[in-house]
Amino acid sequence: MVTNVTALGRSGLSDWLIQRVSAVILAIYTVGLLGWFVCNAGVDFATWQALNACLAMRIANTLALLALIAHAWIGVWTILTDYVTSARLGTLGTALRIAMQAASFLWLFVCLVWGAVIIWAGV
């Protein structure tokens, strides 16, 4: 079995599974949040703040954030690995792919930290 250092999982199967599980988590989170909005018409800032101050909602937000980051990383990695190659772009293809993967990873890491600060510090 071939493994790749830049992949999130250890194999294509685990990447596929992480992507599917993260999609299910995001779908459940979205449906739950939409249901909450339907049941609570006329939401003001105080209500929204109270919802997000609840420990269960903070955990749900964190889980959704982690699922979104994992889903995005696997998607970006797959697209870049498939389409930004030396076979398509010549000698600079691999360097360009690695630079794009590094930039994507850095951006996703910043989003993860920023999101965690917003969720848990209430910024």
Order of alpha helices (4+ residues) and beta strands (2+ residues): alpha-alpha-alpha-alpha-alpha
